[in-house]
Each structure stands twice: as structure tokens, then as C-alpha cells.
Amino acid sequence: MADEDTASSTTPDQLGYEQARDALMEVVRRLETGGTTLEESLALWERGEELAKVCQRWLDGARARLEAVLAAEQQADGGTDGGKEGGK
């Protein structure tokens, strides 16, 4: 439970991907369970939105890093792609 307390008191931008994902899952669980006031539900929803943005930034960053590595490998191989499309 200490990790949940830390994740809920930390600003979303300070969280790693796994921490943000776990905190988001907890927000969703609490919203689905119900029993919160309207104000609490809105605060949870807002936190969930921020956590989702953090997760997306981490995923976008990971994708960019992978694409950069693949592009560098392709360039090192002489720029040939072996007939494969770039995935887009």
C-alpha cells in the first residue's frame, strides 16, 4: 500500500511508466467500485486523465526510440529494407 500512497501523492510527470499505469488502474478500480462523492469522482477522473497522458508520453517515447534504432540499423545496412515496408 505504500507504493499506492506514493503514487497518489506524486505528480504524474514524476512517475515512471509502470507507476503511472498502476496508479491509473487504481483510479479506474475506484471509479468502477463507486461509493465516492461527485467531487471525489471528478478528482479521480482528472487524475486518471493526467496519468493516461503520462503513460502515452512514455509509450510515444519508447516508440520513437525503437524507430530511431531501426532507422540507424537500416542505414548501417546500406539503406536497403529487403523489400519490407516501413510499417506505415
N, C-alpha and C positions, 0 to 999 in steps of 0.2 A: 504494500500500500504506500510505502514511502515514495516509490517511483511515480505513482499517480499523483501524490501531493506535490512532488517536484514538478511534474509536467503541467499541472494545473496552475502553479504559481509562476511558471516560467513564461516569458513572452514567446509566442510561436516562432519568431525568427531566430531564437536561440536554440531551438530544438533540432536534433538530427532527424533523419527521415523516420527511423523506427520509433523514436519517441513521439513524433508528431502523429504518426499513423496510430500508435497505441492510444494516445490521448484522444484522437478523433473517434476511434472505436468506442472509447468510454463515453464520449459525448453522445454518440448515436445510441448506445445502450441506455443511457439515462433518459434520453428523449423518448425512446420507444417504450420504456417502462412506464413513463408518465408519473403522475403524482407530484409534479412540480407546479409552481405558480406560473402565471403567464410571464411575469418578469424573469423568473429563473429560466423558463423555456427559451425566451428570447436571448438571454445572455448565453445560454448553451449553444443556441443556433449560431449566434455571432462568432463564438469561439470556434465552433465547428467549421464555419466558413474560412476563418483565418488558418486553421490547421490544414484544411484541404488545400489552400493556396500554398502553404509551406511544402506539403507533400508533392504538389505538382511542380514547384520550383526544383525540388530535389530530383524528381524524375526527369524533368526537362534538362537539367544539368548533366545527369547521367547519360541521357540520350546524346547530348552534344559531345560529351567526352568520347563515347563509343563511336560516333560518326567521325570524329577527328582522328581517332586511331585507325579506323577502317580506311579513311581517305589517305592517311600517311602510308599505310601498308600498300594501298593500291598504287600510290605514287612511287613507292620504293620498288614495286614490281614492274615498273616501266609504264604505268598508266593503263595497262590493259585490264579489263574486267572479266575476261574469259567468256564474254557473251552474256554476262549477267546484267540485269538492270539494277539501278541504284536503290530499289525499294520504294521509289516514289512515283 
